[in-house]
């Protein structure tokens, strides 16, 4: 039996607080559906996807954020915040000739721990990550 899904109103409330607090692009009016994935196992903790084509027509959402519920309910509030924030960061508001347009932002950094261990923060995105880590509130 495959995964099931359920609405996640508590995650939606947390996301709205974060959008306001951090002035995220999603705050430009993106319509987002928040769902929990109900399954014994998952290949992801969270996922943000564009609602396009027939899904956009049927739902009128711009994005769907799905979080694996088993992980989420066991996670600390800080971990929950970090994952929801991460997924919201995938939403990018773009201005075009017709007004607001939406895009799915890709990760700026793709790296392996061994790569950083052997070569350090050797490229632009890794250097940005190093700087952000130094400025981190922790």
C-alpha positions in Angstrom: 0.0 0.0 0.0 1.4 3.4 -1.0 1.6 6.6 1.0 -1.4 8.5 2.1 -1.7 12.2 2.6 -3.5 14.5 5.1 -3.9 18.2 5.5 -1.3 19.9 7.8 -3.0 23.0 9.2 -0.4 23.3 12.0 2.4 23.3 9.5 0.5 25.9 7.4 0.3 28.1 10.5 4.0 27.7 11.2 4.8 28.5 7.6 2.7 31.7 7.6 4.6 32.9 10.7 7.9 32.2 9.1 6.9 33.8 5.8 6.1 37.0 7.7 9.1 36.9 10.1 11.7 36.2 7.4 10.0 38.0 4.5 10.2 35.0 2.2 9.2 35.1 -1.4 6.2 32.9 -0.6 4.8 35.9 1.1 4.2 37.6 -2.3 0.9 35.7 -2.5 1.9 32.2 -3.3 -1.0 29.8 -2.7 0.5 26.8 -0.9 -1.0 23.5 0.1 0.6 21.9 3.1 0.3 18.1 3.4 1.7 15.4 5.6 2.9 12.2 4.0 1.7 9.2 6.0 4.0 6.2 5.4 6.3 3.8 7.3 9.3 4.9 5.2 10.1 7.9 3.1 12.8 8.8 0.7 12.5 12.5 1.8 11.8 14.5 4.9 10.2 17.3 3.0 9.4 18.3 -0.6 8.2 21.4 -2.3 6.7 21.1 -5.8 5.1 23.4 -8.2 1.4 22.8 -8.9 1.3 22.9 -12.7 -0.9 21.8 -15.6 -3.9 19.8 -14.5 -3.0 20.0 -10.8 -2.9 23.8 -11.0 -6.3 23.7 -12.8 -7.8 21.4 -10.2 -6.4 22.9 -7.0 -5.6 26.5 -7.9 -2.4 26.2 -5.7 1.0 27.4 -6.8 3.0 25.0 -4.7 2.5 21.9 -2.6 4.8 21.3 0.4 4.8 17.7 1.7 6.4 16.7 5.0 6.9 13.1 6.2 4.7 13.1 9.3 6.5 10.3 11.2 9.7 12.4 11.2 7.9 15.7 11.8 6.0 14.6 14.9 9.2 13.2 16.5 11.4 16.3 15.5 12.2 19.1 17.9 10.5 22.4 17.2 13.9 23.8 15.9 14.1 20.9 13.4 10.5 21.4 12.4 11.1 25.1 11.8 14.3 24.4 9.9 12.6 21.9 7.5 9.6 24.1 6.9 11.9 27.1 6.3 14.0 25.0 3.9 10.9 24.0 1.8 9.7 27.6 1.8 13.1 28.7 0.4 12.4 26.7 -2.7 9.6 29.2 -3.6 10.8 32.1 -5.8 8.7 35.0 -6.9 9.7 36.5 -10.2 8.5 39.6 -11.9 7.7 39.4 -15.6 5.9 41.5 -18.2 2.6 39.9 -17.0 3.1 40.5 -13.3 4.1 37.9 -10.7 5.4 34.5 -11.8 6.5 31.6 -9.7 9.6 29.3 -9.9 10.9 26.4 -8.0 14.3 27.4 -6.6 17.1 24.8 -6.7 19.7 24.3 -4.0 22.6 26.6 -4.3 25.0 24.2 -2.7 25.6 20.6 -3.7 28.6 19.0 -1.9 29.9 16.1 0.0 31.3 16.3 3.5 34.5 14.6 2.2 34.9 17.2 -0.5 34.8 20.0 2.1 37.1 18.1 4.4 39.8 17.6 1.7 39.4 20.8 -0.3 37.6 23.3 2.0 35.1 25.8 0.8 36.6 26.0 -2.7 33.8 27.4 -4.9 31.4 30.3 -4.8 28.3 28.5 -3.4 30.5 26.7 -0.8 32.1 30.1 0.2 28.6 31.5 0.7 27.7 28.5 2.9 30.9 29.0 5.0 30.0 32.7 5.5 26.4 31.9 6.4 27.6 29.3 8.9 30.0 31.8 10.5 27.1 34.3 10.8 24.7 31.6 12.2 22.9 32.4 15.5 24.1 29.1 17.0 
